[in-house]
């Protein structure tokens, strides 16, 4: 097993190489497909069809955006959390999907990335639905860990032989500190997920935004102290902003 780290559109791409197959630890942005294909075919000198499994840790544009298209191009399978329904279901879900894509484009602009399409379907159709503790299909050295909180279906991926865990957006780094992501829809689940990852005592933790890190106990405690007690979501933020404006003008 060899882990390759690529610079994605707005997040890191983690591609795991095996002699006969390739595993993508997350579904990337739609804009990442050419980068991934070039790396596999030119750098690794392998067929793009060697991509066997793409995991979608949750439904945000930089984690699910390329999954369906990669399946169309390579014949790979998609694995995701075994949660009923769709994250972006209903009218509110469609609005949130649009908001998340606009946010992804805003982040890309701030990172001085060229404009590119980040559109992807709001509905995910995985080939495999994973429960907590279930091994990845075809990759029994990796285990799915349910780490909900950021959304209702987040998963992390634990590589047992090296005791390394990819946690996607469970935490981000800002000015040398580990802090919770935005949004956090389920604060209690989020704290439980942090405690679950802490209990692993992993040799290293891989972040979608921040690379491979080794948080200390003190840093984990800081992260827990910053965990929200109430949901931090797009709509709640908008309401607080409106309330602040009203208070200033009244």
C-alpha positions as CSV (number, residue, x, y, z in Angstrom):
1,X,0.0,0.0,0.0
2,X,1.3,3.4,-1.0
3,X,-0.6,6.7,-0.2
4,X,-0.3,9.5,-2.8
5,X,-1.2,13.0,-1.9
6,X,-2.3,15.3,-4.7
7,X,-3.3,19.0,-4.7
8,X,-7.0,19.1,-5.4
9,X,-9.1,22.1,-6.5
10,X,-9.9,23.2,-2.9
11,X,-8.9,20.1,-0.9
12,X,-6.2,17.4,-0.8
13,X,-6.7,14.2,-2.9
14,X,-5.7,10.9,-1.4
15,X,-5.1,8.0,-3.8
16,X,-4.0,4.7,-2.4
17,X,-2.0,2.5,-4.7
18,X,-2.0,-1.3,-4.7
19,X,-0.3,-3.6,-7.2
20,X,-3.6,-4.5,-8.9
21,X,-6.0,-1.7,-7.9
22,X,-6.4,1.9,-6.8
23,X,-8.5,3.4,-4.0
24,X,-9.7,7.0,-3.8
25,X,-10.3,8.0,-0.2
26,X,-12.8,10.7,-1.1
27,X,-14.9,11.8,-4.0
28,X,-13.1,15.1,-4.8
29,X,-14.4,18.0,-6.8
30,X,-15.6,17.6,-10.4
31,X,-12.7,19.8,-11.3
32,X,-10.2,17.3,-10.0
33,X,-10.9,14.6,-12.5
34,X,-8.3,15.7,-15.1
35,X,-5.7,16.0,-12.3
36,X,-6.4,12.5,-11.1
37,X,-6.4,11.0,-14.5
38,X,-3.1,12.6,-15.5
39,X,-1.5,11.4,-12.2
40,X,-2.7,7.8,-12.7
41,X,-1.9,7.5,-16.4
42,X,1.3,9.6,-16.6
43,X,2.9,9.5,-13.2
44,X,1.9,6.0,-12.1
45,X,1.9,4.7,-15.7
46,X,-1.3,2.8,-15.0
47,X,-4.7,2.5,-16.7
48,X,-7.4,4.9,-15.4
49,X,-9.6,1.9,-15.1
50,X,-7.3,0.6,-12.3
51,X,-9.4,2.9,-10.1
52,X,-11.5,0.3,-8.3
53,X,-13.3,2.1,-5.5
54,X,-14.2,5.7,-4.7
55,X,-15.3,6.5,-1.1
56,X,-17.7,9.5,-0.5
57,X,-17.2,10.6,3.1
58,X,-20.1,13.0,2.9
59,X,-22.0,15.0,0.2
60,X,-20.2,18.3,0.0
61,X,-18.8,19.4,-3.4
62,X,-15.2,18.6,-2.6
63,X,-16.0,15.1,-1.3
64,X,-18.7,13.9,-3.6
65,X,-18.3,16.1,-6.7
66,X,-16.3,13.7,-8.9
67,X,-17.7,10.3,-7.8
68,X,-20.4,9.7,-10.4
69,X,-18.3,10.9,-13.3
70,X,-15.4,8.8,-12.2
71,X,-17.7,5.7,-12.1
72,X,-18.8,6.6,-15.7
73,X,-15.2,7.0,-16.9
74,X,-13.5,4.1,-15.1
75,X,-16.2,1.6,-14.1
76,X,-15.1,2.0,-10.4
77,X,-17.6,1.5,-7.6
78,X,-18.8,4.1,-5.1
79,X,-19.0,3.5,-1.3
80,X,-20.7,5.8,1.2
81,X,-22.4,5.8,4.6
82,X,-25.4,3.6,5.2
83,X,-27.8,6.4,6.0
84,X,-31.4,6.5,4.8
85,X,-32.4,9.2,2.3
86,X,-30.3,11.9,0.6
87,X,-28.5,14.7,2.3
88,X,-29.8,17.3,-0.2
89,X,-33.4,16.1,-0.2
90,X,-36.4,18.3,-0.5
91,X,-36.6,22.0,-1.5
92,X,-34.3,23.1,1.4
93,X,-31.8,20.5,0.4
94,X,-31.7,21.7,-3.2
95,X,-31.1,25.3,-1.9
96,X,-28.3,24.0,0.4
97,X,-26.8,22.1,-2.5
98,X,-26.7,25.3,-4.6
99,X,-25.2,27.2,-1.7
100,X,-22.5,24.6,-1.1
101,X,-21.4,24.7,-4.8
102,X,-21.3,28.5,-4.6
103,X,-19.3,28.3,-1.5
104,X,-16.8,25.9,-3.2
105,X,-16.4,28.4,-6.0
106,X,-15.8,31.2,-3.5
107,X,-13.1,29.1,-1.7
108,X,-11.5,28.4,-5.0
109,X,-11.4,32.0,-5.9
110,X,-9.8,32.9,-2.5
111,X,-7.2,30.2,-3.2
112,X,-6.5,31.8,-6.6
113,X,-7.6,28.8,-8.5
114,X,-9.0,29.2,-12.0
115,X,-12.7,29.1,-12.5
116,X,-14.0,25.6,-13.1
117,X,-17.3,23.7,-12.9
118,X,-18.1,22.2,-9.5
119,X,-21.5,21.1,-10.5
120,X,-22.5,17.6,-9.5
121,X,-25.7,15.7,-8.8
122,X,-27.4,16.3,-5.4
123,X,-28.4,12.7,-5.3
124,X,-25.8,10.0,-4.6
125,X,-26.3,6.5,-5.9
126,X,-23.6,4.4,-4.2
127,X,-22.8,0.7,-5.0
128,X,-22.0,0.0,-1.4
129,X,-23.6,1.4,1.8
130,X,-21.2,1.1,4.7
131,X,-22.0,0.6,8.4
132,X,-19.8,1.6,11.3
133,X,-17.0,-0.9,11.6
134,X,-17.4,-2.4,8.1
135,X,-14.4,-3.1,5.9
136,X,-14.2,-1.3,2.5
137,X,-15.2,-3.7,-0.3
138,X,-12.1,-5.1,-1.9
139,X,-9.8,-3.3,0.6
140,X,-10.0,-5.2,3.9
141,X,-7.1,-3.3,5.4
142,X,-9.5,-0.2,5.6
143,X,-12.4,0.1,8.0
144,X,-15.3,2.6,7.9
145,X,-15.9,4.6,11.0
146,X,-19.1,6.6,11.4
147,X,-18.1,10.1,12.4
148,X,-21.3,12.1,12.0
149,X,-21.7,15.7,13.1
150,X,-20.5,17.9,10.2
151,X,-23.4,16.3,8.4
152,X,-25.7,13.3,9.2
153,X,-23.6,10.8,7.1
154,X,-19.9,11.6,7.6
155,X,-17.5,8.6,7.7
156,X,-13.8,8.3,8.4
157,X,-11.5,5.6,7.1
158,X,-9.1,3.7,9.4
159,X,-6.1,1.9,7.9
160,X,-5.6,-0.8,10.4
161,X,-2.0,-2.0,9.6
162,X,-0.6,1.6,10.0
163,X,-3.2,2.9,12.5
164,X,-3.7,5.9,10.3
165,X,-7.2,7.4,9.9
166,X,-8.5,9.7,7.2
167,X,-11.1,12.0,8.9
168,X,-12.1,14.2,5.9
169,X,-13.7,17.3,7.4
170,X,-13.9,16.2,11.0
171,X,-11.4,19.0,11.8
172,X,-9.6,21.7,10.0
173,X,-6.5,23.7,10.8
174,X,-6.5,27.5,11.3
175,X,-3.4,29.4,12.5
176,X,-1.9,26.3,14.0
177,X,-5.0,25.2,15.8
178,X,-7.4,22.3,15.1
179,X,-10.9,23.6,15.0
180,X,-14.4,22.2,14.1
181,X,-15.5,22.6,10.5
182,X,-18.4,24.7,9.2
183,X,-21.1,23.6,9.3
184,X,-21.7,21.4,12.3
185,X,-25.4,20.2,12.0
186,X,-25.3,17.8,14.9
187,X,-23.1,19.0,17.8
188,X,-23.6,16.0,20.1
189,X,-22.8,13.6,17.3
190,X,-19.8,15.7,16.5
191,X,-18.3,15.5,20.0
192,X,-19.0,11.7,20.1
193,X,-17.1,11.4,16.8
194,X,-14.1,13.3,18.1
195,X,-14.0,11.1,21.1
196,X,-14.2,8.0,18.9
197,X,-11.2,9.2,16.8
198,X,-9.3,10.1,20.0
199,X,-9.8,6.6,21.4
200,X,-8.1,5.1,18.4
201,X,-4.8,6.7,19.4
202,X,-3.9,6.8,15.8
203,X,-0.3,7.2,14.7
204,X,-1.4,10.0,12.3
205,X,-4.6,11.6,11.2
206,X,-5.2,12.7,7.6
207,X,-7.3,15.8,6.9
208,X,-9.0,16.8,3.7
209,X,-7.8,20.4,4.5
210,X,-4.5,20.3,6.3
211,X,-2.6,17.1,5.3
212,X,-1.3,14.4,7.6
213,X,-1.1,15.5,11.2
214,X,-0.4,14.2,14.7
215,X,-2.6,16.1,17.2
216,X,-1.5,16.1,20.8
217,X,-3.9,15.4,23.7
218,X,-3.8,19.2,24.4
219,X,-4.7,20.0,20.8
220,X,-7.6,17.5,21.0
221,X,-8.9,19.1,24.2
222,X,-8.7,22.5,22.5
223,X,-10.7,21.1,19.6
224,X,-13.3,19.7,22.0
225,X,-13.5,23.0,23.8
226,X,-14.3,24.8,20.5
227,X,-17.0,22.3,19.6
228,X,-20.4,24.0,19.2
229,X,-23.1,23.4,21.7
230,X,-25.8,24.3,19.2
231,X,-25.9,23.6,15.4
232,X,-23.7,25.9,13.3
233,X,-25.4,25.9,9.9
234,X,-25.8,28.2,6.9
235,X,-29.4,29.2,7.7
236,X,-28.6,29.8,11.4
237,X,-25.7,32.0,10.4
238,X,-27.9,34.0,8.1
239,X,-30.6,34.5,10.8
240,X,-27.9,35.7,13.3
241,X,-26.6,38.1,10.7
242,X,-30.0,39.5,10.0
243,X,-30.7,39.8,13.8
244,X,-27.4,41.7,14.2
245,X,-28.3,44.1,11.4
246,X,-31.8,44.7,12.9
247,X,-30.3,45.3,16.4
248,X,-27.8,47.9,15.0
249,X,-30.5,49.8,13.2
250,X,-33.2,49.8,15.9
